[in-house]
Amino acid sequence: MKKTFVQAAVAAASILAFAGTAQACSTLIVGKAVSATGNIIVAHNEDNGGRLFNLQHYVPPAKHKKGEMIKFEPKAAAIPQVEETLGFYWTETLVPDGASFADGFFNDAGVVIATNWCGEIFDADRMEVKDGGIGYGIRRLVAERAHSAAEAVKIATELLHEYGYFHDGRTYTFVDANEAWQLAIHQGDSWAAHRIQDDEVVYIPNVFMMDKVDLRDHENWRVEPKQVERADKDGRHDPKDPIFNWRKIVAPESIRAERWNANRNVIAWKYLTGIEMNDPEKFPYSVKLDHKLGVKEAMELLRQHESYIGEEQALYHSASEGICRTTSHDAIVYNLTSDPTLTEAWKTLGRPCQSVFVPIYPLAGPAAGTSFVDAATATKEHFAGTPGMFDFRAEFTPHSVFSAGTNAIDYLRGGEIAHRTELIHAEEAKFLAARSAVTKEAAALKGEARTKFLHDYNQKAYDEVLELMKAENARLMPMQVKILADVVKADSDDPVAFALLGSKDHEVKGANIKATRAGMSANQLNSTRKFTNFAPAQTVEFKDVNGDGFEDVVFTFKSKDLAKGAVPGALMDLWLYTQVNGHRVTGFDVVPVETQTVKAAESRSGKHLL
């Protein structure tokens, strides 16, 4: 079929699936020669906004009918499926509009896929695609088909040549136990790829970092030829120069200097090298260190902030533009072994600085509770946006326990930040000390016996951290919040009452209406950094709501203000943020959110209290 040029209006439409997602991710790659484990280490923070669930799946290998087509985004191209696909571990970002650019994978052949948005490029009006182009398909099809990092690059670039990339820019990281590659995609069929050397350490935020692309070195650098020709013609590159400065040729200097990119580069390179670098035009793409980095150092890099985070802020992360920030909802570290079944991963279930890196063997299957649908349903629903998929579910503990706890800490702040840091380091130290012995024991097993052993370990580790977080949440949120309404209407000014229940241990008389706000979890309303953008309390009343003989405090809020960022038609966890006698207090309850045209399902219309 004839290729077409997608102009600004069409490009804007195709970006809908991307809006609010993956705008602050970070990726670290440590070559095996500078790795304390002797293996390549990959670490990645996933950053996204809005109503969001992070699910984990294992998708088994499959056989497909000849002629079968696969389609992801509604406007993207339909692509022929191969007859056999690999199994893979899938960490899914589920958002209402569908996440085209946020998911991570590790497949049965031992290939890791992680990505970073690198947008705001030159030539965004020259985006050439076929039949709608490809977006999500690159990561998913590479996960299904690639037996090595090098093959991942080949598969991805062939897809780009055939269909064209429908978004402006992104850097893909493909890594196996033997080598690491990065593929930077400009738009359409424009790209550059680099094989990362064993003695290199690479860090990338959301900006193109490749600078010295050597057009003579075809073993370690690959560039789409027409892109070079175009750059020569446009005067962005001297045809006589064998070095192609990718990042200057494809993107303006202003995007490299943006605080939300530059800050992370400053922080990362100081952590890695001990040197503070402040010139965005001199940030390195990679370095060669005189010391080795291990899993623990990779974890800590993903937790780095600016020195001033939290000062005079209502929410601890609201001012952060560091590596760990308000949008950071998930982090993972891989220690890649030659046998993929023994590859060790460490995954958080929330913002990395406030969460335990839980150990997992990805190919043994994630723990029960880390998803609420099977992988086939998750695939079908990924771009469907069905409101019921975004219901609060108490049994989906990554949200109801882990995310809830990090949200509470972000508001409570004070000594809770230091307490959580001490707690997670102690828990991780136990896992780190025991991990090599677990891997060694598994290595002595074969086939299903190994898989069962490792899956049982995944479950046991998850359950241990889950119980720890449940206990912490009970301590952090000892007072019950009760929403005194059957529904919150997103298009109404109707008052909605929140009760903070008093008890013999907790009085409410000193509740401060001026310091009181309510709305979605700050973790999920994270495109809004100002605490004042949550719904302000309109009235306050003290009375015994539940008849237990203790005085409660009742605040009212405007319904539509409470529903900012909510998904109409879904059961939402809405939070109360207040102060009692100068002490911060928070908690949440669950209620359906509706509009006049979108009603919550009848089966879910009743109250769902914790």
C-alpha positions as CSV (number, residue, x, y, z in Angstrom):
1,M,0.0,0.0,0.0
2,K,1.2,3.5,-0.8
3,K,2.8,5.4,2.1
4,T,1.3,8.7,3.2
5,F,2.7,11.7,5.1
6,V,0.8,12.2,8.4
7,Q,0.3,15.9,9.1
8,A,-0.1,17.6,12.4
9,A,-3.7,16.9,13.0
10,V,-3.4,13.2,12.3
11,A,-0.2,13.0,14.4
12,A,-2.0,14.6,17.3
13,A,-4.8,12.0,17.1
14,S,-2.3,9.1,17.1
15,I,-0.6,10.6,20.2
16,L,-3.7,10.2,22.3
17,A,-2.6,6.8,23.4
18,F,0.7,8.3,24.5
19,A,-0.6,11.4,26.3
20,G,0.6,11.5,29.9
21,T,2.6,8.3,29.6
22,A,6.3,7.5,29.9
23,Q,7.4,11.1,30.0
24,A,10.0,10.7,32.7
25,C,11.5,7.2,32.5
26,S,15.1,6.5,33.2
27,T,17.3,3.6,32.0
28,L,20.7,2.4,33.2
29,I,22.8,-0.2,31.4
30,V,25.9,-1.6,33.0
31,G,28.3,-3.6,30.8
32,K,29.5,-7.0,32.1
33,A,33.1,-5.8,32.5
34,V,32.1,-3.1,34.9
35,S,29.3,-5.1,36.6
36,A,29.9,-6.4,40.1
37,T,27.9,-9.5,39.2
38,G,29.9,-10.2,36.0
39,N,26.6,-10.0,34.2
40,I,25.0,-7.1,32.3
41,I,22.7,-5.2,34.6
42,V,19.7,-3.2,33.3
43,A,17.7,-0.9,35.5
44,H,14.6,1.1,34.5
45,N,12.1,3.5,36.1
46,E,8.7,3.6,34.5
47,D,6.9,7.0,34.8
48,N,3.4,7.7,33.8
49,G,0.3,9.7,34.9
50,G,-3.4,9.3,35.5
51,R,-5.5,6.4,36.6
52,L,-3.0,3.6,36.3
53,F,-2.5,0.0,37.3
54,N,0.8,-1.8,36.9
55,L,0.1,-5.5,36.3
56,Q,2.5,-8.4,35.9
57,H,1.9,-11.4,33.5
58,Y,3.7,-14.3,32.0
59,V,2.5,-14.9,28.5
60,P,3.3,-18.5,27.3
61,P,4.7,-19.3,23.9
62,A,2.1,-19.8,21.3
63,K,1.5,-21.1,17.7
64,H,-0.5,-19.0,15.3
65,K,-2.5,-19.7,12.2
66,K,-0.9,-18.9,8.9
67,G,-2.2,-15.5,7.7
68,E,-3.1,-14.3,11.2
69,M,-2.9,-10.5,11.6
70,I,-2.1,-8.7,14.9
71,K,-3.3,-5.1,15.6
72,F,-2.7,-3.0,18.7
73,E,-3.8,0.6,18.7
74,P,-7.1,1.1,16.9
75,K,-5.4,3.4,14.3
76,A,-2.2,1.5,13.9
77,A,-1.3,-0.9,11.1
78,A,-2.4,-4.5,11.2
79,I,0.8,-6.7,11.0
80,P,1.2,-10.3,10.0
81,Q,1.8,-12.6,12.9
82,V,4.6,-15.2,12.8
83,E,3.6,-18.9,13.2
84,E,5.4,-19.3,16.6
85,T,6.0,-16.8,19.3
86,L,8.1,-16.9,22.4
87,G,6.8,-16.7,25.9
88,F,7.6,-13.6,27.9
89,Y,7.3,-11.8,31.3
90,W,5.2,-8.6,30.8
91,T,5.0,-5.7,33.2
92,E,2.0,-3.9,31.9
93,T,1.0,-0.2,32.4
94,L,-2.8,-0.2,32.1
95,V,-4.3,3.3,31.6
96,P,-7.7,4.3,30.1
97,D,-6.4,5.5,26.8
98,G,-4.0,2.6,26.4
99,A,-0.2,2.8,26.9
100,S,1.6,2.6,23.6
101,F,5.0,3.4,25.0
102,A,5.2,2.2,28.6
103,D,5.4,-1.6,29.0
104,G,8.5,-3.7,29.7
105,F,9.3,-7.3,28.7
106,F,11.7,-10.1,29.3
107,N,11.2,-13.1,27.0
108,D,12.1,-16.8,27.1
109,A,15.2,-16.2,25.1
110,G,16.5,-13.8,27.8
111,V,15.9,-10.5,25.9
112,V,14.9,-7.4,28.0
113,I,12.9,-4.6,26.4
114,A,12.7,-1.2,28.0
115,T,12.1,2.3,26.5
116,N,12.4,6.0,27.0
117,W,10.4,8.7,25.4
118,C,12.6,11.2,23.5
119,G,10.2,13.6,21.9
120,E,10.0,17.2,20.8
121,I,12.1,16.5,17.8
122,F,12.8,18.3,14.5
123,D,10.7,17.3,11.5
124,A,7.6,16.3,13.4
125,D,5.6,17.2,10.3
126,R,7.4,14.8,8.1
127,M,6.2,11.6,9.9
128,E,5.9,9.0,7.2
129,V,3.9,5.9,8.0
130,K,2.0,3.1,6.3
131,D,-1.5,2.1,7.2
132,G,-1.3,4.1,10.4
133,G,2.2,3.0,11.3
134,I,3.5,1.1,14.3
135,G,3.9,2.1,18.0
136,Y,3.2,-0.5,20.7
137,G,3.8,-3.2,18.2
138,I,7.6,-2.8,18.2
139,R,8.0,-3.7,21.9
140,R,5.4,-6.4,21.8
141,L,6.5,-8.1,18.6
142,V,10.2,-7.9,19.7
143,A,9.2,-9.7,22.9
144,E,7.4,-12.4,21.0
145,R,10.1,-12.9,18.3
146,A,13.6,-11.9,19.3
147,H,16.2,-14.5,20.4
148,S,18.9,-12.0,21.0
149,A,19.4,-8.2,21.5
150,A,20.9,-8.0,18.0
151,E,17.9,-9.8,16.5
152,A,15.6,-7.4,18.4
153,V,17.3,-4.5,16.5
154,K,16.8,-6.3,13.2
155,I,13.1,-7.0,13.9
156,A,12.4,-3.5,15.0
157,T,14.2,-1.8,12.1
158,E,12.5,-4.1,9.6
159,L,9.1,-3.1,11.1
160,L,10.1,0.6,11.0
161,H,11.0,0.2,7.3
162,E,7.8,-1.5,6.5
163,Y,5.3,0.6,8.5
164,G,7.1,3.7,10.0
165,Y,6.9,4.9,13.6
166,F,3.8,6.9,14.3
167,H,5.2,8.9,17.2
168,D,8.0,11.4,17.2
169,G,10.9,9.8,19.1
170,R,11.9,7.1,21.5
171,T,15.0,5.1,22.6
172,Y,14.6,1.4,22.9
173,T,16.9,-0.7,25.0
174,F,17.3,-4.4,24.0
175,V,19.6,-6.5,26.2
176,D,20.5,-10.2,26.5
177,A,23.1,-11.9,28.6
178,N,25.8,-11.4,26.0
179,E,25.3,-7.9,24.7
180,A,23.2,-4.7,24.9
181,W,21.9,-2.6,22.1
182,Q,20.0,0.7,22.0
183,L,17.8,1.8,19.1
184,A,17.0,5.5,18.9
185,I,13.9,6.2,16.7
186,H,13.4,9.6,15.3
187,Q,10.2,9.2,13.4
188,G,8.9,7.2,10.5
189,D,11.8,5.1,9.3
190,S,14.6,7.2,10.9
191,W,16.8,5.6,13.5
192,A,20.3,4.9,14.8
193,A,21.4,1.8,16.8
194,H,24.4,1.2,19.0
195,R,26.0,-1.9,20.5
196,I,27.0,-0.9,24.1
197,Q,30.5,-2.1,24.9
198,D,31.2,-4.4,27.8
199,D,33.1,-1.6,29.7
200,E,30.5,1.0,29.1
201,V,27.9,2.4,31.5
202,V,24.9,4.1,29.8
203,Y,22.3,6.3,31.4
204,I,19.4,7.8,29.5
205,P,16.5,10.0,30.6
206,N,13.8,11.2,28.2
207,V,16.1,12.8,25.7
208,F,18.2,11.5,22.8
209,M,21.7,11.0,24.2
210,M,23.7,9.3,21.3
211,D,26.2,11.8,20.1
212,K,29.3,10.3,18.4
213,V,27.6,7.9,15.9
214,D,30.5,6.6,13.9
215,L,29.4,6.0,10.3
216,R,32.5,3.9,9.6
217,D,31.9,1.4,12.4
218,H,29.2,-0.9,11.1
219,E,29.8,-3.5,13.8
220,N,28.8,-1.2,16.7
221,W,26.8,1.5,15.0
222,R,23.9,1.3,12.5
223,V,22.1,4.2,11.0
224,E,19.2,4.4,8.5
225,P,20.9,5.8,5.4
226,K,18.1,8.1,4.3
227,Q,18.3,9.9,7.6
228,V,21.9,10.7,7.0
229,E,21.1,11.9,3.4
230,R,18.3,14.1,4.8
231,A,20.6,15.6,7.5
232,D,23.3,16.3,4.8
233,K,20.7,18.0,2.6
234,D,19.2,20.0,5.5
235,G,22.7,21.3,6.5
236,R,22.6,19.5,9.9
237,H,25.5,17.3,9.1
238,D,28.7,17.7,7.0
239,P,28.8,14.9,4.5
240,K,32.6,14.7,4.9
241,D,32.3,14.1,8.7
242,P,32.3,10.4,9.6
243,I,30.8,11.3,13.0
244,F,27.1,11.8,13.0
245,N,26.0,13.7,16.1
246,W,22.6,12.1,16.5
247,R,21.2,14.1,19.3
248,K,21.9,17.5,17.8
249,I,20.7,16.5,14.4
250,V,17.4,15.1,15.5
251,A,16.3,17.3,18.4
252,P,16.7,21.0,19.4
253,E,19.1,22.1,22.1
254,S,16.1,23.4,24.2
255,I,14.8,19.9,24.9
256,R,18.2,18.8,26.2
257,A,18.3,21.8,28.5
258,E,14.8,21.3,29.9
259,R,15.0,20.9,33.7
260,W,13.1,17.7,33.8
261,N,15.7,16.2,31.5
262,A,18.8,18.0,32.5
263,N,18.3,17.5,36.3
264,R,18.3,13.8,35.9
265,N,21.4,13.8,33.9
266,V,23.2,15.9,36.5
267,I,22.0,13.6,39.3
268,A,22.8,10.4,37.5
269,W,26.3,11.3,36.3
270,K,27.2,12.7,39.7
271,Y,26.0,9.4,41.3
272,L,27.9,7.3,38.8
273,T,31.1,9.3,38.4
274,G,31.3,11.6,41.4
275,I,31.6,14.6,39.0
276,E,28.9,17.2,38.7
277,M,28.2,18.0,35.1
278,N,25.9,21.0,34.4
279,D,26.2,21.7,30.6
280,P,23.4,19.8,28.8
281,E,25.5,19.8,25.6
282,K,28.3,18.0,27.4
283,F,26.3,15.3,29.2
284,P,27.9,11.9,28.1
285,Y,26.0,9.2,26.3
286,S,28.2,6.7,28.2
287,V,31.2,6.5,30.5
288,K,33.9,4.0,31.4
289,L,34.2,3.8,35.2
290,D,37.1,2.9,37.4
291,H,34.8,1.0,39.7
292,K,32.1,-1.6,39.4
293,L,28.4,-1.3,39.9
294,G,26.1,-4.0,41.3
295,V,22.4,-4.5,41.7
296,K,22.3,-2.5,44.9
297,E,23.9,0.5,43.2
298,A,21.4,0.2,40.3
299,M,18.5,0.3,42.7
300,E,19.9,3.3,44.4
301,L,20.4,5.2,41.1
302,L,16.7,4.7,40.4
303,R,15.9,6.3,43.8
304,Q,17.9,9.5,43.3
305,H,16.4,13.0,43.9
306,E,17.5,16.5,43.9
307,S,18.9,17.7,47.2
308,Y,15.9,20.1,47.7
309,I,13.0,17.6,47.2
310,G,10.2,18.0,49.7
311,E,11.1,21.4,51.1
312,E,8.0,23.3,52.0
313,Q,5.9,21.1,49.8
314,A,2.5,19.6,50.8
315,L,3.3,16.4,48.9
316,Y,6.9,15.1,49.3
317,H,7.5,14.5,45.6
318,S,5.6,17.5,44.2
319,A,8.7,19.5,43.5
320,S,10.9,16.6,42.2
321,E,12.3,16.5,38.7
322,G,14.9,13.9,39.7
323,I,15.3,10.3,38.6
324,C,12.6,9.3,41.2
325,R,9.7,11.7,41.0
326,T,6.0,12.1,41.3
327,T,5.3,10.1,38.2
328,S,7.6,7.2,39.0
329,H,5.2,4.2,39.7
330,D,7.4,1.2,39.0
331,A,11.1,0.2,38.8
332,I,12.9,-2.9,37.8
333,V,16.5,-4.2,37.8
334,Y,17.7,-7.2,35.9
335,N,20.9,-9.2,36.5
336,L,21.1,-11.1,33.3
337,T,22.4,-14.7,33.3
338,S,23.2,-17.0,30.4
339,D,20.2,-19.2,31.4
340,P,17.2,-16.9,31.2
341,T,15.2,-19.0,33.7
342,L,17.8,-18.0,36.3
343,T,17.9,-14.3,35.5
344,E,17.3,-12.4,38.7
345,A,15.0,-9.4,38.6
346,W,14.1,-6.9,41.4
347,K,10.8,-5.0,41.0
348,T,9.1,-2.4,43.0
349,L,5.3,-2.0,43.3
350,G,5.4,1.7,43.7
351,R,7.7,4.7,43.7
352,P,11.3,3.2,44.1
353,C,12.5,5.5,46.9
354,Q,9.5,4.4,49.0
355,S,9.2,0.8,47.9
356,V,11.0,-2.5,48.4
357,F,12.6,-4.0,45.4
358,V,10.9,-7.4,45.5
359,P,13.0,-10.3,44.1
360,I,11.5,-12.2,41.2
361,Y,12.6,-14.8,38.6
362,P,10.5,-13.4,35.7
363,L,10.1,-16.5,33.6
364,A,8.8,-18.6,36.6
365,G,5.6,-16.5,36.6
366,P,4.7,-13.5,38.9
367,A,3.1,-13.9,42.2
368,A,-0.7,-14.2,42.6
369,G,-2.2,-10.9,43.3
370,T,0.0,-8.9,40.9
371,S,-2.7,-9.0,38.3
372,F,-6.5,-9.3,38.2
373,V,-6.9,-10.6,34.7
374,D,-5.1,-13.3,32.7
375,A,-2.6,-12.3,30.0
376,A,-5.0,-12.9,27.1
377,T,-7.6,-10.6,28.6
378,A,-5.0,-8.0,29.4
379,T,-3.8,-8.0,25.8
380,K,-7.4,-7.6,24.6
381,E,-8.1,-4.8,27.1
382,H,-4.8,-2.9,26.8
383,F,-6.3,-0.4,24.3
384,A,-10.0,-1.0,25.0
385,G,-10.4,1.5,27.9
386,T,-13.3,-0.4,29.5
387,P,-14.2,1.6,32.6
388,G,-14.6,-1.6,34.8
389,M,-11.0,-2.5,34.2
390,F,-10.1,0.5,36.4
391,D,-12.2,-0.4,39.4
392,F,-10.5,-0.4,42.7
393,R,-10.0,-4.0,43.8
394,A,-8.9,-4.7,47.3
395,E,-7.4,-8.0,46.1
396,F,-5.2,-6.2,43.6
397,T,-2.6,-5.5,46.2
398,P,-0.1,-3.6,44.0
399,H,-2.6,-0.8,44.0
400,S,-4.7,-1.4,47.2
401,V,-1.6,-1.9,49.4
402,F,1.7,-0.9,47.8
403,S,0.6,2.2,45.9
404,A,-1.7,3.3,48.7
405,G,1.2,3.2,51.1
406,T,3.5,5.3,49.0
407,N,0.7,7.8,48.5
408,A,0.2,8.0,52.3
409,I,3.9,8.6,52.9
410,D,4.1,11.3,50.3
411,Y,1.5,13.3,52.2
412,L,2.5,12.4,55.8
413,R,6.2,13.1,55.2
414,G,8.2,14.1,58.2
415,G,9.9,11.2,59.9
416,E,8.0,8.7,57.8
417,I,10.4,9.3,54.8
418,A,13.5,8.2,56.9
419,H,11.5,5.4,58.5
420,R,10.5,3.9,55.1
421,T,14.1,4.2,53.8
422,E,15.4,2.3,56.8
423,L,12.7,-0.3,56.4
424,I,13.2,-1.0,52.7
425,H,17.0,-1.2,53.0
426,A,16.7,-3.7,55.8
427,E,14.3,-5.8,53.8
428,E,16.3,-5.7,50.7
429,A,19.5,-6.6,52.5
430,K,18.0,-9.9,53.5
431,F,16.9,-10.7,50.0
432,L,20.3,-9.6,48.5
433,A,22.2,-11.7,51.0
434,A,20.2,-14.8,50.2
435,R,19.7,-14.4,46.4
436,S,22.8,-16.2,45.1
437,A,22.0,-19.3,47.3
438,V,18.4,-19.4,45.9
439,T,19.7,-19.2,42.3
440,K,22.3,-21.9,43.0
441,E,19.6,-24.2,44.4
442,A,17.4,-23.6,41.4
443,A,20.2,-24.3,39.0
444,A,20.5,-27.8,40.3
445,L,16.9,-28.5,39.3
446,K,15.5,-29.1,35.8
447,G,12.4,-28.3,33.9
448,E,9.1,-28.0,35.8
449,A,10.8,-28.7,39.1
450,R,12.9,-25.6,38.6
451,T,10.0,-23.5,37.5
452,K,7.9,-24.5,40.5
453,F,10.7,-23.8,42.9
454,L,11.3,-20.4,41.5
455,H,7.6,-19.5,41.3
456,D,7.2,-20.6,44.9
457,Y,10.1,-18.2,45.7
458,N,8.4,-15.4,43.8
459,Q,5.2,-15.9,45.7
460,K,6.9,-16.2,49.1
461,A,9.0,-13.1,48.6
462,Y,6.0,-11.1,47.4
463,D,3.8,-12.3,50.3
464,E,6.6,-11.4,52.8
465,V,6.8,-7.8,51.5
466,L,3.0,-7.6,51.2
467,E,2.5,-8.4,54.9
468,L,5.1,-5.9,55.8
469,M,3.4,-3.2,53.8
470,K,-0.1,-4.1,55.2
471,A,1.3,-3.6,58.7
472,E,2.9,-0.3,57.7
473,N,-0.4,0.9,56.1
474,A,-2.3,0.1,59.3
475,R,0.2,2.2,61.2
476,L,0.3,5.0,58.7
477,M,-3.5,5.2,58.3
478,P,-5.0,4.3,61.7
479,M,-8.2,6.4,61.2
480,Q,-11.0,5.2,58.9
481,V,-12.3,7.4,56.1
482,K,-15.9,6.9,55.1
483,I,-17.5,8.6,52.0
484,L,-21.1,9.3,52.8
485,A,-22.5,9.1,49.3
486,D,-23.5,6.4,46.9
487,V,-21.9,8.0,43.9
488,V,-19.6,10.9,43.0
489,K,-20.8,12.7,39.9
490,A,-18.0,14.1,37.7
491,D,-20.2,16.7,36.1
492,S,-22.0,18.0,39.2
493,D,-21.5,20.6,41.9
494,D,-23.4,18.4,44.4
495,P,-21.8,18.2,47.8
496,V,-20.1,14.9,48.8
497,A,-19.4,14.3,52.4
498,F,-16.2,12.6,53.7
499,A,-16.2,11.4,57.4
500,L,-13.0,10.9,59.3
501,L,-14.0,8.6,62.1
502,G,-12.9,9.3,65.6
503,S,-12.2,6.6,68.2
504,K,-11.0,6.2,71.8
505,D,-7.4,6.4,70.5
506,H,-8.0,9.2,67.9
507,E,-9.8,12.4,68.5
508,V,-10.9,14.6,65.6
509,K,-11.8,17.9,67.4
510,G,-8.7,19.7,66.1
511,A,-9.4,19.0,62.4
512,N,-8.3,21.9,60.2
513,I,-10.7,22.7,57.3
514,K,-8.2,25.1,55.7
515,A,-5.6,22.3,55.5
516,T,-8.1,19.8,54.1
517,R,-8.3,18.5,50.5
518,A,-9.7,15.4,48.8
519,G,-9.5,13.6,45.5
520,M,-7.7,10.9,43.7
521,S,-4.4,9.3,44.9
522,A,-1.7,11.9,44.5
523,N,0.3,9.0,42.8
524,Q,-2.3,9.0,40.1
525,L,-3.2,12.7,39.9
526,N,0.5,13.3,39.3
527,S,0.1,15.5,36.3
528,T,-1.0,18.0,39.1
529,R,1.9,18.9,41.3
530,K,0.1,21.6,43.3
531,F,-1.7,20.3,46.4
532,T,-4.2,23.1,46.0
533,N,-5.5,21.5,42.8
534,F,-7.2,18.8,44.9
535,A,-10.7,19.6,46.0
536,P,-10.9,22.0,48.9
537,A,-13.2,21.3,51.8
538,Q,-16.4,23.5,51.6
539,T,-17.8,22.8,55.1
540,V,-16.9,21.0,58.3
541,E,-19.2,19.5,61.0
542,F,-18.5,17.4,64.1
543,K,-20.9,14.6,64.9
544,D,-21.1,10.9,65.6
545,V,-21.6,9.4,62.2
546,N,-21.4,5.7,62.9
547,G,-23.1,5.6,66.4
548,D,-20.1,4.3,68.3
549,G,-20.2,7.1,70.9
550,F,-17.2,8.9,69.5
551,E,-17.2,12.2,67.7
552,D,-16.3,12.2,64.0
553,V,-15.5,15.0,61.6
554,V,-17.4,15.5,58.3
555,F,-16.1,17.6,55.4
556,T,-18.0,18.3,52.2
557,F,-16.5,18.8,48.8
558,K,-17.8,19.6,45.3
559,S,-18.5,16.4,43.5
560,K,-16.8,17.4,40.2
561,D,-13.7,18.6,42.0
562,L,-13.3,15.3,43.7
563,A,-13.6,13.5,40.4
564,K,-10.6,15.2,38.7
565,G,-8.7,12.5,36.9
566,A,-11.2,9.8,37.7
567,V,-12.6,7.2,35.3
568,P,-16.4,7.6,34.9
569,G,-18.1,4.3,35.2
570,A,-15.4,2.9,37.6
571,L,-15.1,2.3,41.3
572,M,-12.5,4.8,42.5
573,D,-10.5,5.1,45.6
574,L,-10.8,8.8,46.7
575,W,-8.5,10.1,49.4
576,L,-8.9,12.6,52.3
577,Y,-5.9,14.7,53.1
578,T,-6.3,16.7,56.4
579,Q,-4.6,17.8,59.6
580,V,-5.8,17.1,63.2
581,N,-4.1,19.1,65.9
582,G,-1.3,20.0,63.5
583,H,-0.7,16.3,62.6
584,R,-1.2,15.1,59.0
585,V,-3.9,12.4,58.6
586,T,-4.9,10.6,55.4
587,G,-6.9,7.6,54.2
588,F,-9.4,6.7,51.5
589,D,-12.7,5.1,50.7
590,V,-14.1,3.6,47.5
591,V,-17.1,5.0,45.6
592,P,-18.5,4.8,42.0
593,V,-17.8,7.8,39.8
594,E,-20.4,8.7,37.1
595,T,-21.4,11.3,34.6
596,Q,-24.9,11.8,33.2
597,T,-23.9,9.7,30.2
598,V,-21.6,7.2,31.9
599,K,-23.1,5.2,34.8
600,A,-21.3,2.7,36.9
601,A,-22.5,-0.8,36.3
602,E,-25.6,-1.8,38.3
603,S,-23.7,-4.7,39.9
604,R,-21.2,-2.2,41.2
605,S,-23.5,0.6,42.3
606,G,-23.4,-0.2,46.1
607,K,-20.9,1.1,48.6
608,H,-17.5,-0.7,48.7
609,L,-16.0,0.3,52.0
610,L,-12.6,-1.1,53.2
